[in-house]
Amino acid sequence: MTRTLGALIATALLALFVPATTAHAAECGVRSDGRLYCGNTVGAKGYADRSYRSATRGTLNTGFNWFVCWGHGDPHQGQNDIWYWTQLDNGAWGNVPAVSLKTGQDPASGLRQC
């Protein structure tokens, strides 16, 4: 009985957190303000240029952010050369490689090119 109750509580607690993650993934898209709102890798770096060789301007420390446009740059581990432009958590602006976003396709449909 105690193990069953413990398992039930653990399952209920897990259910509280899983939908939020799923909801963020489902919300990935361009909204009426023209920005892409999408989940991203926590700690994703933003670069001065669309290249890992350029200076790091800051990071995205939350798992959900907005992006104003996309552009072609150096290829990255995402098997493409798409980079997204956004304001980083420190207030600076930077290019984030598409591999760090949880988009269904790159470039994200409906987002303008920089």
N, CA, C and O atoms as a GROMACS GRO file, in nm:
protein
  456
    1MET      N    1   0.081  -0.119   0.000
    1MET     CA    2   0.000   0.000   0.000
    1MET      C    3   0.087   0.126   0.000
    1MET      O    4   0.058   0.220  -0.074
    2THR      N    5   0.192   0.129   0.083
    2THR     CA    6   0.279   0.246   0.091
    2THR      C    7   0.352   0.268  -0.041
    2THR      O    8   0.366   0.382  -0.086
    3ARG      N    9   0.399   0.158  -0.105
    3ARG     CA   10   0.467   0.172  -0.233
    3ARG      C   11   0.372   0.222  -0.341
    3ARG      O   12   0.410   0.304  -0.424
    4THR      N   13   0.251   0.174  -0.340
    4THR     CA   14   0.152   0.217  -0.438
    4THR      C   15   0.122   0.366  -0.422
    4THR      O   16   0.113   0.439  -0.520
    5LEU      N   17   0.106   0.409  -0.298
    5LEU     CA   18   0.079   0.550  -0.270
    5LEU      C   19   0.199   0.636  -0.312
    5LEU      O   20   0.181   0.744  -0.370
    6GLY      N   21   0.319   0.589  -0.285
    6GLY     CA   22   0.440   0.661  -0.324
    6GLY      C   23   0.450   0.674  -0.475
    6GLY      O   24   0.485   0.780  -0.526
    7ALA      N   25   0.420   0.567  -0.547
    7ALA     CA   26   0.424   0.570  -0.693
    7ALA      C   27   0.319   0.665  -0.748
    7ALA      O   28   0.344   0.736  -0.846
    8LEU      N   29   0.204   0.667  -0.686
    8LEU     CA   30   0.096   0.756  -0.729
    8LEU      C   31   0.135   0.903  -0.710
    8LEU      O   32   0.110   0.986  -0.798
    9ILE      N   33   0.196   0.933  -0.598
    9ILE     CA   34   0.240   1.070  -0.570
    9ILE      C   35   0.349   1.111  -0.669
    9ILE      O   36   0.347   1.222  -0.721
   10ALA      N   37   0.444   1.021  -0.694
   10ALA     CA   38   0.552   1.050  -0.788
   10ALA      C   39   0.497   1.077  -0.928
   10ALA      O   40   0.541   1.169  -0.996
   11THR      N   41   0.400   0.997  -0.970
   11THR     CA   42   0.339   1.015  -1.102
   11THR      C   43   0.266   1.149  -1.109
   11THR      O   44   0.274   1.219  -1.210
   12ALA      N   45   0.194   1.184  -1.003
   12ALA     CA   46   0.121   1.311  -1.000
   12ALA      C   47   0.218   1.429  -1.007
   12ALA      O   48   0.191   1.527  -1.078
   13LEU      N   49   0.328   1.422  -0.934
   13LEU     CA   50   0.427   1.529  -0.937
   13LEU      C   51   0.490   1.542  -1.075
   13LEU      O   52   0.511   1.653  -1.124
   14LEU      N   53   0.520   1.430  -1.138
   14LEU     CA   54   0.578   1.431  -1.272
   14LEU      C   55   0.482   1.496  -1.370
   14LEU      O   56   0.524   1.571  -1.458
   15ALA      N   57   0.355   1.468  -1.357
   15ALA     CA   58   0.254   1.524  -1.447
   15ALA      C   59   0.246   1.676  -1.437
   15ALA      O   60   0.208   1.743  -1.533
   16LEU      N   61   0.283   1.730  -1.322
   16LEU     CA   62   0.281   1.875  -1.306
   16LEU      C   63   0.387   1.943  -1.392
   16LEU      O   64   0.367   2.056  -1.436
   17PHE      N   65   0.497   1.875  -1.417
   17PHE     CA   66   0.608   1.935  -1.490
   17PHE      C   67   0.611   1.901  -1.638
   17PHE      O   68   0.653   1.985  -1.717
   18VAL      N   69   0.570   1.785  -1.677
   18VAL     CA   70   0.577   1.742  -1.816
   18VAL      C   71   0.492   1.827  -1.909
   18VAL      O   72   0.541   1.864  -2.016
   19PRO      N   73   0.368   1.861  -1.876
   19PRO     CA   74   0.289   1.941  -1.968
   19PRO      C   75   0.351   2.077  -2.000
   19PRO      O   76   0.335   2.125  -2.112
   20ALA      N   77   0.420   2.139  -1.907
   20ALA     CA   78   0.482   2.268  -1.933
   20ALA      C   79   0.585   2.257  -2.043
   20ALA      O   80   0.591   2.342  -2.132
   21THR      N   81   0.667   2.155  -2.039
   21THR     CA   82   0.768   2.133  -2.142
   21THR      C   83   0.700   2.106  -2.275
   21THR      O   84   0.740   2.163  -2.377
   22THR      N   85   0.600   2.022  -2.276
   22THR     CA   86   0.528   1.991  -2.398
   22THR      C   87   0.459   2.115  -2.452
   22THR      O   88   0.457   2.137  -2.573
   23ALA      N   89   0.404   2.196  -2.364
   23ALA     CA   90   0.336   2.317  -2.407
   23ALA      C   91   0.432   2.412  -2.476
   23ALA      O   92   0.398   2.469  -2.580
   24HIS      N   93   0.553   2.430  -2.422
   24HIS     CA   94   0.651   2.517  -2.486
   24HIS      C   95   0.685   2.467  -2.625
   24HIS      O   96   0.693   2.547  -2.719
   25ALA      N   97   0.704   2.337  -2.641
   25ALA     CA   98   0.737   2.282  -2.773
   25ALA      C   99   0.623   2.306  -2.870
   25ALA      O  100   0.646   2.338  -2.986
   26ALA      N  101   0.500   2.290  -2.824
   26ALA     CA  102   0.384   2.308  -2.910
   26ALA      C  103   0.364   2.455  -2.946
   26ALA      O  104   0.305   2.484  -3.050
   27GLU      N  105   0.411   2.547  -2.863
   27GLU     CA  106   0.394   2.690  -2.886
   27GLU      C  107   0.496   2.748  -2.982
   27GLU      O  108   0.488   2.866  -3.014
   28CYS      N  109   0.590   2.670  -3.028
   28CYS     CA  110   0.695   2.722  -3.115
   28CYS      C  111   0.634   2.770  -3.246
   28CYS      O  112   0.589   2.690  -3.328
   29GLY      N  113   0.634   2.900  -3.265
   29GLY     CA  114   0.579   2.956  -3.388
   29GLY      C  115   0.584   3.107  -3.387
   29GLY      O  116   0.614   3.170  -3.285
   30VAL      N  117   0.556   3.164  -3.502
   30VAL     CA  118   0.555   3.309  -3.518
   30VAL      C  119   0.419   3.362  -3.474
   30VAL      O  120   0.315   3.312  -3.516
   31ARG      N  121   0.422   3.463  -3.388
   31ARG     CA  122   0.298   3.522  -3.335
   31ARG      C  123   0.266   3.652  -3.408
   31ARG      O  124   0.338   3.693  -3.499
   32SER      N  125   0.158   3.716  -3.368
   32SER     CA  126   0.108   3.836  -3.437
   32SER      C  127   0.208   3.952  -3.437
   32SER      O  128   0.198   4.040  -3.522
   33ASP      N  129   0.303   3.954  -3.344
   33ASP     CA  130   0.404   4.060  -3.341
   33ASP      C  131   0.519   4.032  -3.438
   33ASP      O  132   0.613   4.111  -3.446
   34GLY      N  133   0.512   3.920  -3.511
   34GLY     CA  134   0.615   3.886  -3.609
   34GLY      C  135   0.735   3.814  -3.553
   34GLY      O  136   0.825   3.776  -3.628
   35ARG      N  137   0.737   3.793  -3.422
   35ARG     CA  138   0.850   3.723  -3.359
   35ARG      C  139   0.822   3.574  -3.350
   35ARG      O  140   0.708   3.530  -3.340
   36LEU      N  141   0.931   3.497  -3.355
   36LEU     CA  142   0.924   3.353  -3.331
   36LEU      C  143   0.940   3.332  -3.181
   36LEU      O  144   1.039   3.377  -3.123
   37TYR      N  145   0.847   3.264  -3.119
   37TYR     CA  146   0.856   3.226  -2.978
   37TYR      C  147   0.879   3.076  -2.976
   37TYR      O  148   0.801   3.000  -3.034
   38CYS      N  149   0.988   3.034  -2.910
   38CYS     CA  150   1.025   2.894  -2.922
   38CYS      C  151   1.111   2.849  -2.804
   38CYS      O  152   1.181   2.929  -2.742
   39GLY      N  153   1.104   2.720  -2.776
   39GLY     CA  154   1.193   2.662  -2.677
   39GLY      C  155   1.336   2.661  -2.729
   39GLY      O  156   1.359   2.653  -2.850
   40ASN      N  157   1.428   2.669  -2.638
   40ASN     CA  158   1.570   2.666  -2.676
   40ASN      C  159   1.650   2.595  -2.568
   40ASN      O  160   1.602   2.573  -2.457
   41THR      N  161   1.772   2.561  -2.602
   41THR     CA  162   1.864   2.500  -2.507
   41THR      C  163   1.899   2.603  -2.400
   41THR      O  164   1.938   2.715  -2.431
   42VAL      N  165   1.885   2.565  -2.274
   42VAL     CA  166   1.922   2.655  -2.164
   42VAL      C  167   2.073   2.676  -2.169
   42VAL      O  168   2.150   2.581  -2.178
   43GLY      N  169   2.114   2.802  -2.165
   43GLY     CA  170   2.256   2.835  -2.174
   43GLY      C  171   2.305   2.854  -2.316
   43GLY      O  172   2.425   2.869  -2.339
   44ALA      N  173   2.212   2.853  -2.414
   44ALA     CA  174   2.252   2.874  -2.554
   44ALA      C  175   2.325   3.006  -2.567
   44ALA      O  176   2.285   3.107  -2.508
   45LYS      N  177   2.432   3.006  -2.644
   45LYS     CA  178   2.513   3.127  -2.662
   45LYS      C  179   2.467   3.207  -2.783
   45LYS      O  180   2.423   3.152  -2.884
   46GLY      N  181   2.478   3.338  -2.769
   46GLY     CA  182   2.453   3.430  -2.879
   46GLY      C  183   2.586   3.488  -2.924
   46GLY      O  184   2.669   3.526  -2.842
   47TYR      N  185   2.606   3.494  -3.054
   47TYR     CA  186   2.734   3.537  -3.111
   47TYR      C  187   2.719   3.669  -3.187
   47TYR      O  188   2.610   3.702  -3.234
   48ALA      N  189   2.829   3.743  -3.198
   48ALA     CA  190   2.831   3.870  -3.269
   48ALA      C  191   2.794   3.851  -3.416
   48ALA      O  192   2.719   3.931  -3.473
   49ASP      N  193   2.846   3.748  -3.477
   49ASP     CA  194   2.819   3.716  -3.616
   49ASP      C  195   2.758   3.576  -3.623
   49ASP      O  196   2.747   3.508  -3.521
   50ARG      N  197   2.719   3.534  -3.739
   50ARG     CA  198   2.661   3.400  -3.755
   50ARG      C  199   2.772   3.297  -3.771
   50ARG      O  200   2.782   3.227  -3.872
   51SER      N  201   2.854   3.289  -3.669
   51SER     CA  202   2.971   3.202  -3.669
   51SER      C  203   3.016   3.176  -3.525
   51SER      O  204   3.017   3.267  -3.442
   52TYR      N  205   3.053   3.051  -3.497
   52TYR     CA  206   3.108   3.018  -3.365
   52TYR      C  207   3.241   3.087  -3.342
   52TYR      O  208   3.285   3.100  -3.228
   53ARG      N  209   3.307   3.132  -3.449
   53ARG     CA  210   3.438   3.196  -3.438
   53ARG      C  211   3.426   3.342  -3.393
   53ARG      O  212   3.526   3.404  -3.357
   54SER      N  213   3.306   3.397  -3.397
   54SER     CA  214   3.288   3.536  -3.355
   54SER      C  215   3.273   3.545  -3.203
   54SER      O  216   3.258   3.444  -3.134
   55ALA      N  217   3.278   3.666  -3.154
   55ALA     CA  218   3.270   3.688  -3.009
   55ALA      C  219   3.135   3.646  -2.954
   55ALA      O  220   3.031   3.664  -3.018
   56THR      N  221   3.137   3.590  -2.833
   56THR     CA  222   3.013   3.556  -2.763
   56THR      C  223   2.960   3.683  -2.698
   56THR      O  224   3.033   3.751  -2.625
   57ARG      N  225   2.835   3.714  -2.722
   57ARG     CA  226   2.775   3.835  -2.666
   57ARG      C  227   2.696   3.809  -2.539
   57ARG      O  228   2.673   3.901  -2.460
   58GLY      N  229   2.654   3.684  -2.518
   58GLY     CA  230   2.576   3.650  -2.400
   58GLY      C  231   2.509   3.516  -2.418
   58GLY      O  232   2.541   3.440  -2.510
   59THR      N  233   2.414   3.486  -2.329
   59THR     CA  234   2.346   3.357  -2.333
   59THR      C  235   2.195   3.374  -2.313
   59THR      O  236   2.145   3.480  -2.275
   60LEU      N  237   2.124   3.264  -2.341
   60LEU     CA  238   1.982   3.252  -2.312
   60LEU      C  239   1.970   3.155  -2.196
   60LEU      O  240   1.993   3.035  -2.213
   61ASN      N  241   1.936   3.205  -2.080
   61ASN     CA  242   1.937   3.121  -1.959
   61ASN      C  243   1.803   3.058  -1.926
   61ASN      O  244   1.792   2.980  -1.832
   62THR      N  245   1.700   3.092  -2.002
   62THR     CA  246   1.571   3.026  -1.984
   62THR      C  247   1.548   2.934  -2.103
   62THR      O  248   1.619   2.944  -2.204
   63GLY      N  249   1.454   2.848  -2.094
   63GLY     CA  250   1.429   2.751  -2.200
   63GLY      C  251   1.326   2.793  -2.302
   63GLY      O  252   1.282   2.710  -2.382
   64PHE      N  253   1.284   2.920  -2.300
   64PHE     CA  254   1.182   2.967  -2.395
   64PHE      C  255   1.207   3.115  -2.422
   64PHE      O  256   1.210   3.195  -2.329
   65ASN      N  257   1.226   3.152  -2.548
   65ASN     CA  258   1.260   3.290  -2.584
   65ASN      C  259   1.195   3.329  -2.716
   65ASN      O  260   1.129   3.249  -2.781
   66TRP      N  261   1.216   3.455  -2.754
   66TRP     CA  262   1.166   3.505  -2.882
   66TRP      C  263   1.284   3.543  -2.971
   66TRP      O  264   1.393   3.574  -2.924
   67PHE      N  265   1.258   3.539  -3.101
   67PHE     CA  266   1.360   3.565  -3.202
   67PHE      C  267   1.297   3.651  -3.310
   67PHE      O  268   1.183   3.626  -3.350
   68VAL      N  269   1.369   3.753  -3.359
   68VAL     CA  270   1.308   3.848  -3.452
   68VAL      C  271   1.327   3.815  -3.599
   68VAL      O  272   1.246   3.854  -3.683
   69CYS      N  273   1.433   3.743  -3.633
   69CYS     CA  274   1.457   3.709  -3.772
   69CYS      C  275   1.564   3.600  -3.781
   69CYS      O  276   1.622   3.561  -3.680
   70TRP      N  277   1.588   3.553  -3.902
   70TRP     CA  278   1.688   3.448  -3.923
   70TRP      C  279   1.777   3.488  -4.041
   70TRP      O  280   1.741   3.573  -4.123
   71GLY      N  281   1.894   3.426  -4.046
   71GLY     CA  282   1.985   3.448  -4.159
   71GLY      C  283   2.077   3.329  -4.178
   71GLY      O  284   2.091   3.244  -4.091
   72HIS      N  285   2.139   3.326  -4.296
   72HIS     CA  286   2.236   3.220  -4.326
   72HIS      C  287   2.371   3.257  -4.265
   72HIS      O  288   2.408   3.375  -4.262
   73GLY      N  289   2.443   3.158  -4.216
   73GLY     CA  290   2.575   3.179  -4.159
   73GLY      C  291   2.658   3.054  -4.174
   73GLY      O  292   2.637   2.975  -4.266
   74ASP      N  293   2.753   3.036  -4.083
   74ASP     CA  294   2.836   2.916  -4.087
   74ASP      C  295   2.751   2.793  -4.054
   74ASP      O  296   2.660   2.800  -3.972
   75PRO      N  297   2.779   2.680  -4.119
   75PRO     CA  298   2.710   2.556  -4.084
   75PRO      C  299   2.737   2.519  -3.938
   75PRO      O  300   2.843   2.551  -3.884
   76HIS      N  301   2.642   2.452  -3.876
   76HIS     CA  302   2.656   2.408  -3.737
   76HIS      C  303   2.604   2.266  -3.724
   76HIS      O  304   2.566   2.204  -3.823
   77GLN      N  305   2.603   2.213  -3.602
   77GLN     CA  306   2.564   2.074  -3.577
   77GLN      C  307   2.418   2.044  -3.611
   77GLN      O  308   2.380   1.927  -3.613
   78GLY      N  309   2.338   2.144  -3.639
   78GLY     CA  310   2.198   2.124  -3.676
   78GLY      C  311   2.180   2.083  -3.821
   78GLY      O  312   2.068   2.075  -3.870
   79GLN      N  313   2.290   2.057  -3.889
   79GLN     CA  314   2.289   2.015  -4.030
   79GLN      C  315   2.234   2.123  -4.123
   79GLN      O  316   2.180   2.092  -4.229
   80ASN      N  317   2.248   2.250  -4.084
   80ASN     CA  318   2.212   2.360  -4.172
   80ASN      C  319   2.295   2.482  -4.135
   80ASN      O  320   2.385   2.474  -4.051
   81ASP      N  321   2.266   2.595  -4.197
   81ASP     CA  322   2.342   2.718  -4.171
   81ASP      C  323   2.252   2.832  -4.122
   81ASP      O  324   2.283   2.950  -4.141
   82ILE      N  325   2.140   2.797  -4.060
   82ILE     CA  326   2.043   2.897  -4.014
   82ILE      C  327   2.077   2.944  -3.872
   82ILE      O  328   2.105   2.863  -3.783
   83TRP      N  329   2.075   3.077  -3.854
   83TRP     CA  330   2.099   3.140  -3.724
   83TRP      C  331   1.984   3.237  -3.697
   83TRP      O  332   1.932   3.299  -3.789
   84TYR      N  333   1.946   3.250  -3.572
   84TYR     CA  334   1.834   3.336  -3.531
   84TYR      C  335   1.886   3.454  -3.449
   84TYR      O  336   1.975   3.439  -3.366
   85TRP      N  337   1.828   3.573  -3.473
   85TRP     CA  338   1.869   3.697  -3.407
   85TRP      C  339   1.774   3.726  -3.291
   85TRP      O  340   1.652   3.726  -3.308
   86THR      N  341   1.831   3.753  -3.173
   86THR     CA  342   1.748   3.780  -3.055
   86THR      C  343   1.822   3.868  -2.955
   86THR      O  344   1.943   3.888  -2.965
   87GLN      N  345   1.746   3.919  -2.858
   87GLN     CA  346   1.807   3.990  -2.746
   87GLN      C  347   1.838   3.886  -2.639
   87GLN      O  348   1.750   3.812  -2.595
   88LEU      N  349   1.963   3.884  -2.598
   88LEU     CA  350   2.010   3.786  -2.499
   88LEU      C  351   1.974   3.833  -2.358
   88LEU      O  352   1.932   3.947  -2.339
   89ASP      N  353   1.990   3.746  -2.262
   89ASP     CA  354   1.948   3.776  -2.125
   89ASP      C  355   2.023   3.893  -2.061
   89ASP      O  356   1.974   3.953  -1.966
   90ASN      N  357   2.142   3.926  -2.112
   90ASN     CA  358   2.217   4.039  -2.057
   90ASN      C  359   2.182   4.170  -2.127
   90ASN      O  360   2.241   4.274  -2.096
   91GLY      N  361   2.087   4.167  -2.222
   91GLY     CA  362   2.045   4.287  -2.294
   91GLY      C  363   2.113   4.306  -2.428
   91GLY      O  364   2.066   4.384  -2.511
   92ALA      N  365   2.224   4.237  -2.450
   92ALA     CA  366   2.293   4.245  -2.580
   92ALA      C  367   2.214   4.166  -2.684
   92ALA      O  368   2.132   4.082  -2.651
   93TRP      N  369   2.241   4.196  -2.810
   93TRP     CA  370   2.178   4.123  -2.920
   93TRP      C  371   2.278   4.025  -2.979
   93TRP      O  372   2.398   4.054  -2.984
   94GLY      N  373   2.230   3.909  -3.023
   94GLY     CA  374   2.321   3.810  -3.078
   94GLY      C  375   2.253   3.710  -3.168
   94GLY      O  376   2.130   3.697  -3.171
   95ASN      N  377   2.336   3.639  -3.242
   95ASN     CA  378   2.294   3.533  -3.333
   95ASN      C  379   2.304   3.399  -3.262
   95ASN      O  380   2.408   3.365  -3.207
   96VAL      N  381   2.195   3.323  -3.263
   96VAL     CA  382   2.190   3.192  -3.197
   96VAL      C  383   2.175   3.086  -3.306
   96VAL      O  384   2.085   3.097  -3.390
   97PRO      N  385   2.261   2.983  -3.307
   97PRO     CA  386   2.249   2.880  -3.410
   97PRO      C  387   2.117   2.802  -3.397
   97PRO      O  388   2.070   2.777  -3.286
   98ALA      N  389   2.059   2.766  -3.510
   98ALA     CA  390   1.931   2.696  -3.511
   98ALA      C  391   1.934   2.568  -3.430
   98ALA      O  392   1.831   2.527  -3.376
   99VAL      N  393   2.049   2.505  -3.420
   99VAL     CA  394   2.059   2.381  -3.343
   99VAL      C  395   2.021   2.402  -3.196
   99VAL      O  396   1.986   2.307  -3.127
  100SER      N  397   2.027   2.526  -3.149
  100SER     CA  398   1.992   2.558  -3.010
  100SER      C  399   1.843   2.584  -2.989
  100SER      O  400   1.798   2.598  -2.876
  101LEU      N  401   1.766   2.591  -3.098
  101LEU     CA  402   1.621   2.613  -3.089
  101LEU      C  403   1.546   2.483  -3.112
  101LEU      O  404   1.597   2.391  -3.176
  102LYS      N  405   1.425   2.477  -3.061
  102LYS     CA  406   1.342   2.356  -3.076
  102LYS      C  407   1.235   2.380  -3.182
  102LYS      O  408   1.116   2.363  -3.158
  103THR      N  409   1.281   2.418  -3.300
  103THR     CA  410   1.192   2.441  -3.412
  103THR      C  411   1.164   2.309  -3.483
  103THR      O  412   1.241   2.214  -3.471
  104GLY      N  413   1.054   2.304  -3.556
  104GLY     CA  414   1.024   2.185  -3.635
  104GLY      C  415   1.098   2.186  -3.767
  104GLY      O  416   1.125   2.081  -3.825
  105GLN      N  417   1.130   2.306  -3.816
  105GLN     CA  418   1.204   2.322  -3.940
  105GLN      C  419   1.283   2.452  -3.933
  105GLN      O  420   1.248   2.542  -3.856
  106ASP      N  421   1.388   2.460  -4.011
  106ASP     CA  422   1.469   2.582  -4.016
  106ASP      C  423   1.489   2.622  -4.162
  106ASP      O  424   1.525   2.539  -4.245
  107PRO      N  425   1.465   2.749  -4.193
  107PRO     CA  426   1.418   2.852  -4.102
  107PRO      C  427   1.273   2.830  -4.061
  107PRO      O  428   1.197   2.763  -4.131
  108ALA      N  429   1.236   2.886  -3.949
  108ALA     CA  430   1.099   2.872  -3.898
  108ALA      C  431   1.002   2.940  -3.995
  108ALA      O  432   1.025   3.054  -4.038
  109SER      N  433   0.897   2.871  -4.028
  109SER     CA  434   0.797   2.921  -4.121
  109SER      C  435   0.732   3.049  -4.070
  109SER      O  436   0.688   3.056  -3.955
  110GLY      N  437   0.726   3.151  -4.155
  110GLY     CA  438   0.661   3.277  -4.120
  110GLY      C  439   0.751   3.382  -4.059
  110GLY      O  440   0.709   3.497  -4.045
  111LEU      N  441   0.874   3.346  -4.023
  111LEU     CA  442   0.966   3.443  -3.964
  111LEU      C  443   1.044   3.510  -4.077
  111LEU      O  444   1.090   3.444  -4.169
  112ARG      N  445   1.059   3.642  -4.068
  112ARG     CA  446   1.129   3.714  -4.174
  112ARG      C  447   1.279   3.686  -4.171
  112ARG      O  448   1.336   3.653  -4.068
  113GLN      N  449   1.340   3.700  -4.288
  113GLN     CA  450   1.485   3.686  -4.298
  113GLN      C  451   1.548   3.820  -4.265
  113GLN      O  452   1.497   3.924  -4.304
  114CYS      N  453   1.660   3.817  -4.191
  114CYS     CA  454   1.730   3.941  -4.153
  114CYS      C  455   1.798   4.004  -4.274
  114CYS      O  456   1.862   4.108  -4.262
   0.00000   0.00000   0.00000
